Amino acid sequence: MANAIKEEKKQISYAKLRNCPTSPRKMRLIADVIRGEQVMPALNTLRHMPQDAARRMEKLLLSAVANWESKNEGQRVDDANLVVKEVFVDSARMLKRLRPAPQGRGHRIRKRSNHVTIVVDNTK
């Protein structure tokens, strides 16, 4: 029983990006593109997207793949049929700034950031 659970956990690997200075809304647009895709096509898609958030997501996906490789020594990523199982983006801290406005007022500017988690799974 314990060995079965251990083998199942070996197939799943994840990576987290904390306090990324991009708004969660922009990052979710990128996350929706790669969710459920094979790892190699997802990396190619991210590499050719013009958004700054795509660079960060690509680096995070490479980190998740590297974590999978360290768990499964001797196996190749190409043969493993890895899939981006889950990608979720949560909001993180918000920096609040004041921008000068007419007639002596100040408007609040919210600089948002996010946390991203990618789960990579081996499908058989």
Secondary structure, DSSP 8 states (H G I E B T S, - for coil): -HHHHHHHHHH-EEEEEEEESS-HHHHHHHHHHHTTSBHHHHHHHHHT---HHHHHHHHHHHHHHHHHHHHSTT--HHHHTEEEEEEEEEEEEEEEEEEE-GGG-EEEEEEEEEEEEEEEEE--
